[in-house]
Amino acid sequence: MRRQKSIFIAVLFQVGFMLFAAFSFAAEPLTRVKSAGSESLVDFSLQDLNGRTVSSADFKGKAVIMFFWATWCPYCRVEIPVLAKKYNEIKGNNIELLAIDIGEKADKVAKFMSQAKAEFPVLLDTDSRVANSYNLLGIPTIILINSRGEITFQGNDLPEDYLERLR
Protein backbone atom coordinates (compact mmCIF):
# COMPACT_ATOMS: atom_id res chain seq x y z
CA MET A 1 0.00 0.00 0.00
CA ARG A 2 2.83 2.37 0.88
CA ARG A 3 4.59 1.60 -2.43
CA GLN A 4 1.39 2.28 -4.37
CA LYS A 5 1.03 5.63 -2.62
CA SER A 6 4.65 6.54 -3.51
CA ILE A 7 4.09 5.59 -7.14
CA PHE A 8 0.84 7.59 -7.22
CA ILE A 9 2.60 10.67 -5.83
CA ALA A 10 5.45 10.33 -8.34
CA VAL A 11 2.98 10.02 -11.23
CA LEU A 12 1.01 12.99 -9.89
CA PHE A 13 4.20 15.10 -9.87
CA GLN A 14 4.99 14.06 -13.45
CA VAL A 15 1.49 14.92 -14.66
CA GLY A 16 1.65 18.23 -12.80
CA PHE A 17 4.95 19.09 -14.44
CA MET A 18 3.64 18.21 -17.89
CA LEU A 19 0.60 20.46 -17.36
CA PHE A 20 2.82 23.24 -16.03
CA ALA A 21 5.11 22.95 -19.05
CA ALA A 22 2.19 22.85 -21.49
CA PHE A 23 0.44 25.93 -20.12
CA SER A 24 3.26 28.11 -18.78
CA PHE A 25 4.99 28.76 -22.09
CA ALA A 26 3.91 32.31 -22.85
CA ALA A 27 7.37 33.64 -23.68
CA GLU A 28 8.72 34.10 -27.17
CA PRO A 29 9.92 30.74 -28.53
CA LEU A 30 13.63 30.03 -28.86
CA THR A 31 15.16 29.25 -32.22
CA ARG A 32 17.03 26.15 -33.28
CA VAL A 33 20.60 26.26 -34.49
CA LYS A 34 20.75 25.24 -38.17
CA SER A 35 21.89 21.68 -38.79
CA ALA A 36 21.62 18.95 -41.39
CA GLY A 37 19.18 16.96 -39.24
CA SER A 38 15.50 17.72 -38.75
CA GLU A 39 15.97 18.40 -35.02
CA SER A 40 18.87 20.39 -33.64
CA LEU A 41 20.35 22.23 -30.70
CA VAL A 42 18.22 25.13 -29.47
CA ASP A 43 19.92 28.52 -29.35
CA PHE A 44 19.99 29.53 -25.65
CA SER A 45 21.75 31.53 -22.94
CA LEU A 46 21.38 30.41 -19.31
CA GLN A 47 23.09 31.18 -16.02
CA ASP A 48 25.10 28.50 -14.23
CA LEU A 49 25.16 28.11 -10.43
CA ASN A 50 28.04 30.63 -10.24
CA GLY A 51 26.10 33.30 -12.15
CA ARG A 52 28.14 32.84 -15.33
CA THR A 53 26.23 33.03 -18.63
CA VAL A 54 26.52 29.90 -20.75
CA SER A 55 25.16 29.81 -24.28
CA SER A 56 24.63 27.20 -26.94
CA ALA A 57 27.30 28.95 -29.05
CA ASP A 58 29.88 27.78 -26.47
CA PHE A 59 29.28 24.19 -27.66
CA LYS A 60 29.43 24.64 -31.41
CA GLY A 61 31.23 21.64 -32.90
CA LYS A 62 31.02 19.61 -29.66
CA ALA A 63 28.86 16.68 -28.66
CA VAL A 64 26.47 17.58 -25.82
CA ILE A 65 24.39 15.64 -23.32
CA MET A 66 21.54 17.79 -22.03
CA PHE A 67 19.91 16.53 -18.83
CA PHE A 68 16.65 18.32 -17.97
CA TRP A 69 15.66 17.83 -14.34
CA ALA A 70 14.40 19.32 -11.05
CA THR A 71 15.29 18.66 -7.41
CA TRP A 72 11.72 17.56 -6.55
CA CYS A 73 11.66 14.83 -9.24
CA PRO A 74 12.25 11.33 -7.78
CA TYR A 75 13.36 9.89 -11.13
CA CYS A 76 15.85 12.74 -11.58
CA ARG A 77 17.29 11.91 -8.17
CA VAL A 78 17.95 8.39 -9.48
CA GLU A 79 19.60 9.61 -12.70
CA ILE A 80 21.93 12.18 -11.08
CA PRO A 81 24.23 9.59 -9.41
CA VAL A 82 24.35 7.64 -12.70
CA LEU A 83 25.54 10.75 -14.55
CA ALA A 84 27.93 11.66 -11.74
CA LYS A 85 29.60 8.21 -12.04
CA LYS A 86 29.89 8.55 -15.83
CA TYR A 87 31.02 12.19 -15.79
CA ASN A 88 34.75 11.40 -16.05
CA GLU A 89 34.06 9.09 -19.01
CA ILE A 90 31.89 11.77 -20.60
CA LYS A 91 34.56 14.48 -20.19
CA GLY A 92 37.27 12.05 -21.32
CA ASN A 93 35.45 11.62 -24.62
CA ASN A 94 35.30 15.40 -25.17
CA ILE A 95 31.54 15.50 -24.56
CA GLU A 96 29.83 18.33 -22.68
CA LEU A 97 27.27 17.44 -20.00
CA LEU A 98 24.74 20.15 -19.18
CA ALA A 99 22.35 19.49 -16.32
CA ILE A 100 19.54 21.98 -16.89
CA ASP A 101 17.38 22.53 -13.83
CA ILE A 102 13.86 23.64 -14.70
CA GLY A 103 12.16 26.42 -12.76
CA GLU A 104 14.05 26.44 -9.46
CA LYS A 105 16.15 29.00 -7.62
CA ALA A 106 19.95 28.78 -7.65
CA ASP A 107 20.35 28.38 -3.88
CA LYS A 108 18.01 25.39 -3.73
CA VAL A 109 19.74 23.70 -6.69
CA ALA A 110 23.24 24.43 -5.34
CA LYS A 111 22.34 22.92 -1.97
CA PHE A 112 20.93 19.82 -3.66
CA MET A 113 23.99 19.37 -5.89
CA SER A 114 26.31 19.75 -2.91
CA GLN A 115 24.44 17.03 -1.03
CA ALA A 116 24.41 14.81 -4.14
CA LYS A 117 28.17 15.30 -4.53
CA ALA A 118 27.72 15.71 -8.28
CA GLU A 119 30.44 17.75 -9.98
CA PHE A 120 28.96 18.36 -13.43
CA PRO A 121 27.82 21.81 -14.60
CA VAL A 122 24.27 22.91 -13.80
CA LEU A 123 22.38 25.57 -15.73
CA LEU A 124 19.21 27.28 -14.52
CA ASP A 125 16.22 27.39 -16.86
CA THR A 126 14.22 29.52 -14.42
CA ASP A 127 11.42 30.39 -16.85
CA SER A 128 11.38 26.93 -18.54
CA ARG A 129 11.90 28.43 -22.00
CA VAL A 130 14.68 26.05 -23.04
CA ALA A 131 12.83 23.01 -21.66
CA ASN A 132 9.64 24.06 -23.43
CA SER A 133 11.48 24.55 -26.72
CA TYR A 134 12.30 20.82 -26.72
CA ASN A 135 8.64 19.85 -26.07
CA LEU A 136 9.56 17.71 -23.08
CA LEU A 137 6.91 15.25 -21.96
CA GLY A 138 8.32 14.96 -18.45
CA ILE A 139 11.52 14.81 -16.52
CA PRO A 140 14.12 13.59 -16.39
CA THR A 141 14.78 14.00 -20.08
CA ILE A 142 18.15 13.41 -21.67
CA ILE A 143 18.89 14.78 -25.12
CA LEU A 144 22.00 13.73 -27.02
CA ILE A 145 23.32 16.20 -29.59
CA ASN A 146 26.22 15.25 -31.85
CA SER A 147 29.05 17.58 -32.89
CA ARG A 148 27.05 18.63 -35.98
CA GLY A 149 24.28 19.97 -33.69
CA GLU A 150 21.84 17.15 -34.55
CA ILE A 151 19.65 15.52 -31.91
CA THR A 152 20.42 11.80 -31.97
CA PHE A 153 18.40 10.72 -28.91
CA GLN A 154 15.71 12.04 -26.58
CA GLY A 155 14.56 9.88 -23.67
CA ASN A 156 14.33 9.49 -19.91
CA ASP A 157 17.70 7.94 -19.14
CA LEU A 158 21.20 7.79 -20.58
CA PRO A 159 21.32 4.98 -23.15
CA GLU A 160 24.12 2.43 -22.83
CA ASP A 161 25.27 3.25 -26.38
CA TYR A 162 25.38 7.03 -25.81
CA LEU A 163 28.96 7.31 -27.13
CA GLU A 164 27.98 5.76 -30.47
CA ARG A 165 24.89 7.95 -30.70
CA LEU A 166 27.02 11.08 -30.25
CA ARG A 167 29.35 10.30 -33.18
C-alpha positions in Angstrom: 0.0 0.0 0.0 2.8 2.4 0.9 4.6 1.6 -2.4 1.4 2.3 -4.4 1.0 5.6 -2.6 4.6 6.5 -3.5 4.1 5.6 -7.1 0.8 7.6 -7.2 2.6 10.7 -5.8 5.5 10.3 -8.3 3.0 10.0 -11.2 1.0 13.0 -9.9 4.2 15.1 -9.9 5.0 14.1 -13.5 1.5 14.9 -14.7 1.7 18.2 -12.8 4.9 19.1 -14.4 3.6 18.2 -17.9 0.6 20.5 -17.4 2.8 23.2 -16.0 5.1 23.0 -19.0 2.2 22.8 -21.5 0.4 25.9 -20.1 3.3 28.1 -18.8 5.0 28.8 -22.1 3.9 32.3 -22.8 7.4 33.6 -23.7 8.7 34.1 -27.2 9.9 30.7 -28.5 13.6 30.0 -28.9 15.2 29.3 -32.2 17.0 26.2 -33.3 20.6 26.3 -34.5 20.7 25.2 -38.2 21.9 21.7 -38.8 21.6 19.0 -41.4 19.2 17.0 -39.2 15.5 17.7 -38.7 16.0 18.4 -35.0 18.9 20.4 -33.6 20.4 22.2 -30.7 18.2 25.1 -29.5 19.9 28.5 -29.4 20.0 29.5 -25.7 21.7 31.5 -22.9 21.4 30.4 -19.3 23.1 31.2 -16.0 25.1 28.5 -14.2 25.2 28.1 -10.4 28.0 30.6 -10.2 26.1 33.3 -12.2 28.1 32.8 -15.3 26.2 33.0 -18.6 26.5 29.9 -20.8 25.2 29.8 -24.3 24.6 27.2 -26.9 27.3 28.9 -29.1 29.9 27.8 -26.5 29.3 24.2 -27.7 29.4 24.6 -31.4 31.2 21.6 -32.9 31.0 19.6 -29.7 28.9 16.7 -28.7 26.5 17.6 -25.8 24.4 15.6 -23.3 21.5 17.8 -22.0 19.9 16.5 -18.8 16.6 18.3 -18.0 15.7 17.8 -14.3 14.4 19.3 -11.0 15.3 18.7 -7.4 11.7 17.6 -6.6 11.7 14.8 -9.2 12.2 11.3 -7.8 13.4 9.9 -11.1 15.8 12.7 -11.6 17.3 11.9 -8.2 18.0 8.4 -9.5 19.6 9.6 -12.7 21.9 12.2 -11.1 24.2 9.6 -9.4 24.4 7.6 -12.7 25.5 10.8 -14.6 27.9 11.7 -11.7 29.6 8.2 -12.0 29.9 8.6 -15.8 31.0 12.2 -15.8 34.7 11.4 -16.0 34.1 9.1 -19.0 31.9 11.8 -20.6 34.6 14.5 -20.2 37.3 12.1 -21.3 35.4 11.6 -24.6 35.3 15.4 -25.2 31.5 15.5 -24.6 29.8 18.3 -22.7 27.3 17.4 -20.0 24.7 20.1 -19.2 22.3 19.5 -16.3 19.5 22.0 -16.9 17.4 22.5 -13.8 13.9 23.6 -14.7 12.2 26.4 -12.8 14.0 26.4 -9.5 16.2 29.0 -7.6 19.9 28.8 -7.7 20.4 28.4 -3.9 18.0 25.4 -3.7 19.7 23.7 -6.7 23.2 24.4 -5.3 22.3 22.9 -2.0 20.9 19.8 -3.7 24.0 19.4 -5.9 26.3 19.8 -2.9 24.4 17.0 -1.0 24.4 14.8 -4.1 28.2 15.3 -4.5 27.7 15.7 -8.3 30.4 17.8 -10.0 29.0 18.4 -13.4 27.8 21.8 -14.6 24.3 22.9 -13.8 22.4 25.6 -15.7 19.2 27.3 -14.5 16.2 27.4 -16.9 14.2 29.5 -14.4 11.4 30.4 -16.9 11.4 26.9 -18.5 11.9 28.4 -22.0 14.7 26.1 -23.0 12.8 23.0 -21.7 9.6 24.1 -23.4 11.5 24.5 -26.7 12.3 20.8 -26.7 8.6 19.8 -26.1 9.6 17.7 -23.1 6.9 15.2 -22.0 8.3 15.0 -18.5 11.5 14.8 -16.5 14.1 13.6 -16.4 14.8 14.0 -20.1 18.2 13.4 -21.7 18.9 14.8 -25.1 22.0 13.7 -27.0 23.3 16.2 -29.6 26.2 15.2 -31.8 29.0 17.6 -32.9 27.1 18.6 -36.0 24.3 20.0 -33.7 21.8 17.2 -34.6 19.6 15.5 -31.9 20.4 11.8 -32.0 18.4 10.7 -28.9 15.7 12.0 -26.6 14.6 9.9 -23.7 14.3 9.5 -19.9 17.7 7.9 -19.1 21.2 7.8 -20.6 21.3 5.0 -23.2 24.1 2.4 -22.8 25.3 3.2 -26.4 25.4 7.0 -25.8 29.0 7.3 -27.1 28.0 5.8 -30.5 24.9 7.9 -30.7 27.0 11.1 -30.2 29.3 10.3 -33.2 
